[in-house]
Amino acid sequence: MTETSKPAAGEDRRNYFRIDDTVKLSLRRVDASELDKRLDRLEHDLAGNFTVMSSLSAITAQMTVGLRRIENRDPDLAAYLRAIDQKIEVIGRAFLSQEPEIAAEKALPVNLSAGGMCVGVDECYSVGDLLEIRMLLFPSFTGLMIYGDVVDCRDATGDEASGDYGKLVRVEFSHIREQDRELLIRHLLRRQGTQLRDDREAGDAS
């Protein structure tokens, strides 16, 4: 059984580093009375096609050490197993493409950490609102379903505002599967590494 983690009261989310990223995002208000039922469905992988890729990615991560051992003994077998994993990933993406809600969303900038996010929205949410967050990460096409609490919502100012979004909402992740948090942290580390490399190359070129 998977576990859905809820950070302890008073946990300092500044421990999570933040990056600017681009994701597809769907936000939906959820009544607190529905949360337990939704979490139970999520823990049992019954939340629909959207979480297929995250579940597959978590299984792949668990297999990594064993696959390296196999590669040391039998490189051909390891290559065959990796090819099977890639075929399963293609099937997973096909399931994900059947989710019309997230497919209709456009990619948008977000300031993201493993503990929360800040993102532009076209309506203001009330502090304390419970949100169901469907987040699609690139380039892995990993879909994460997270529940979070609105901690701030305000008018965007200056460079923060765009033609589509005049508000900024800050959300603290209150319920996220542990395997999904690990996937998100790995994604953030890769994105951070890419950004640092791009910054170095830009500095060398100037």
C-alpha angles and dihedrals in degrees: 000000000000120000128229110212126214113192115241118258111274094017109159106237090191083085086076113078117226131222137181109247142161119238142154109251139187120187123194130175113238128196111239089232089065096050100090092051092047092048091050091054090047093050091052093047092247096125094105134255094317097080096044094098094047091052091048091047091052091052091048090052090053090052096050098093093045091048091053090053090050090049091055090054102033118011093181092056091047091052090050092051091049090052090053089050090053091051090052089050090055089053090048091053089050090056090048092052088061091067101098095185096063094033089061093054120091124225113265138180118264136176101228141186134161088260103047149323146235117218141164117255136179095228133040121245124209120249107261096029112144111227133195105217122201108190126183114201124208141256092007094052088223113165118211125190111203134169119218145168124239108240099173140006124179144151114284114242134203114332091001093073123082136181091263104036125046097167135063120212124192116205130190114209107237101170124028131149110253091233089053092050089053091049090049092049091050090049091051092049091052092047091048091051091050092049093049091050092049090049091051092049091048090051092050091050095051 
